[in-house]
Amino acid sequence: MDRSVAAIVLAAGKGTRMKSDLHKVLHPIAGRAMLLHLIDSVSALNPTHTVVVTGAGREQVEAAVAPLGIATALQAEQLGTGHAVAQAEHALAGFAGDVLILYGDVPLVSTATMRAMLDRLNEADAPATVVLGFRPENAGAYGRIVAHGGVIEKMVEYKDATDAERAVDLCNSGLMAVRSVDLFALLARVGNDNAAGEYYLPDIVMLAASDGRKSAVIETSAGEVAGVNSRAELAAVEADWQVQRRTRAMADGATLIAPETVWFAHDTQIGRDVVIEPHVFFGPGVTVGDGVKLRGFSHIEGATIGTGAAIGPYARLRPGAVVGEDAHVGNFVEMKQATLGRGAKANHLTYLGDADIGPGANIGAGTITCNYDGFFKSRTVIGAGAFIGSNSALVAPVSIGDGAIVGAGSVITADVAPEALAVARAKQESRVGWATRFRTAMRAKKAGK
């Protein structure tokens, strides 16, 4: 028996309740489009084909999946879920394996649940279809599944259900597993004689039953099949995802002092014995080594943080920031496209952009690497063990040698040799008695007015 797998992902809905110019399935969860969350889970099955059915806003969806080599099929008219699935028939021509039917706005379905559906489809009793069911706290307007012993007796849309059927709490998620040889033949027989005048995908279950073939239901949690049709539902699914990710981070050996305040991205990598204080936000592309301390209110994106480093509070690490082992990035320090070497410190009020800072260097408070001249960006190189005094501006391109010292308040525009002292500021003058004379004159002027 052919156990190859194909997936049909429905993403043709307009998503009008989102009130957005961005297609519904492209709204992000943990920094990644919800559609791509689902496709990532599907990809773990090594499918032979994945087809995304598009409709309104097709250009956006096609652009999102094109880099992944995923095919699309167009549902030009919104005539129901059965009609939408039928649009993938041409893309799956000649395919003889199992087909998963999924929804782009139901992003948290796990690979394990998908496998469970396929395994049930291929058990000895060979059900015609496998439907994924769930039992929400409030069944609302979901379609109902009447089943006994895991075998479906009837599936009905809420609009067409009787009061007794609406009292059933087993609901249809819409997700199915069907053999390709059955799927499109059954879909061809689906009619639209119902309250909405649509071609319902669940009707294939009852059509198979009329042929004397049974269908099966397996269940999952309501959270796993939560759909997103509004901004509020998007926030709820994000919250569910974050709860799961925080739990995993703590299980893997990280300490989250106030877990509910920490926000991870879909690809955040956290080492062991990491301590994360309240209100730390991770954007995509962050890797954190073992033993790192991330202090509160830090924002980290596209950064790599080495073992034993300390970050924050109120630090901002932007894409391209690399913090070496045991290095310190302190309060109100921003890094972008910059490397801070092992044991180096930038503890206060500093901007390090397009810079390479050597091991053991000390960057004083208020230091700025002036990396942009309005047209081009240039790099600043600070050598190992160098000391940059407070309130200094390093105008790139410039190099500070190993062990060099830059005096506080300097504006450095030329390279500084290793072990040299560079001071670039106006000479200080002191005028004895000037302050007294100034105040006396100003008081007299004010009194005269």
Secondary structure as UniProt FT lines:
FT   STRAND          5..11
FT   HELIX           16..18
FT   HELIX           24..26
FT   STRAND          28..29
FT   TURN            30..31
FT   STRAND          32..33
FT   HELIX           34..43
FT   TURN            44..45
FT   STRAND          49..54
FT   TURN            56..57
FT   HELIX           58..65
FT   HELIX           66..68
FT   STRAND          71..74
FT   HELIX           81..86
FT   TURN            87..94
FT   STRAND          98..103
FT   TURN            104..105
FT   TURN            107..108
FT   HELIX           111..121
FT   TURN            124..125
FT   STRAND          129..134
FT   TURN            140..141
FT   STRAND          144..148
FT   TURN            149..150
FT   STRAND          151..156
FT   HELIX           158..160
FT   HELIX           163..166
FT   STRAND          171..179
FT   HELIX           180..187
FT   TURN            188..189
FT   TURN            195..196
FT   TURN            201..202
FT   HELIX           203..210
FT   TURN            211..212
FT   STRAND          216..220
FT   TURN            222..225
FT   HELIX           231..251
FT   TURN            252..253
FT   STRAND          255..256
FT   HELIX           259..261
FT   TURN            266..267
FT   STRAND          269..270
FT   TURN            272..273
FT   STRAND          275..276
FT   STRAND          281..282
FT   STRAND          287..288
FT   TURN            290..291
FT   STRAND          293..294
FT   TURN            296..297
FT   STRAND          299..300
FT   STRAND          304..305
FT   TURN            307..308
FT   STRAND          310..311
FT   STRAND          316..317
FT   TURN            319..320
FT   STRAND          322..323
FT   TURN            325..326
FT   STRAND          328..340
FT   TURN            342..343
FT   STRAND          345..357
FT   TURN            359..360
FT   STRAND          362..363
FT   TURN            365..366
FT   STRAND          368..370
FT   STRAND          380..382
FT   TURN            384..385
FT   STRAND          387..388
FT   TURN            390..391
FT   STRAND          393..395
FT   STRAND          398..400
FT   TURN            402..403
FT   STRAND          405..406
FT   TURN            408..409
FT   STRAND          411..412
FT   TURN            418..419
FT   STRAND          421..422
FT   TURN            432..433
FT   HELIX           434..448
//
